[in-house]
Amino acid sequence: MYIKAILIKPNFIPKIIEIEDDLRTYQKLVDGYIEPIHIGRELTALVNEEGRLLGMTPNFSIGYTTIVGPAVIVRDRGDVTYESLTDEQITEVMEIYSEGRL
């Protein structure tokens, strides 16, 4: 199944992507093993769990936590799969990012 997500790479504008909802795809996009980080209402950032150890480039901050390396923003309802972001969630993430709050 394909889902709509947002890919945020360091020093690049966030990009809306359509990807297959599977582990290999997520690992390829973040260049390694994934770690989910809850960032808001039904929103999760999938990041490289070893990003800091690998010296990946800082990307954005959530509160006091700096995310390094690429991140994939997906909709998470708390089960074992991820879902497409809604149009409202895409707009929200893009606005928050452009305002520097993400």
N, C-alpha and C positions, 0 to 999 in steps of 0.2 A: 504494500500500500504506500502511496506517495502522500507526503504532507507538505504544507507550506510553512517555512521557517525563515528566520533571519540569521544570516551569517555576518558576524562582526569580526573583522581582522584588524590587528593593530595598524594604525595610520591609514586606514581605508574607510570609506563611507559604508555604512551597513547596507547589505544587499538582501533582498527578498529572494529566496530560492525555493525550488520544489525538489524534494529529496525523498529517497526511499527510507521508510521508517525501519531501519535495522542497524544493529551494532556496528557492523563493518563501515557503513556509510558515515556514521557519527565519528568513529575512530579516524577515518581518513580525513574528515574535515578539521578535526582538532589535532591531527598529527600524533596520535597516541591513544592511550587508554582514557576513557571518559570519566568525568566526575560531574554529577548533576549538582547544581547550586540553585536553590530556590531564590528567585529574585522578585517575586510579587505574586499577586493573585493569579493562580494557575499558570505562572510563567517560570520556566526553568532555563538556566544557561548551562549547556553542556560544554565543559572545558577539559583540557588535558590535565589529568590528575598529577602529572609530574612536571607541569609547566614551569614551576619555580625552580625545581632541581635542575631542569634542562636550560635554565637561563632564558626562557622565552621573553619576548618583548612585552612590556606592560600594555594593556589594552584599554580597560575602563575600570572604574571603581563602583562598588556597591557598598554604601556605608563606609566602613573602615577597611574593607577588603578590596585589594586590587586584583583584578582578573588579568592573567597574562596569557599570551598566545591567542589563537582564534577561539571564538565562542559561537555556539549555535543556540539561538533562542527558540524554544519550542513550547507548546501548550502541554501542561502536565496536570492530569486530574487525580494523581495519586496511585494509579495502578501501574502495571509493568510496561505499558506502551506510551508513546507520545502521540499527540494529535496536531493537526494543522492549527496554526494561529488563526484567530478570527480577524476580520478586517479591522475591527476596533482595536484588538491587541496589537496589530501591526502598526496602526496609526499611533497608538500610545507609546510603543517602544521607540519608534522613529522620532517622535516629539521629545521624549525624555532624553534620548541620545543627543539630539541636536541642541538641547538646552544645557547639556553637560551634566545632567543628573544621573546618567548611567555611564 
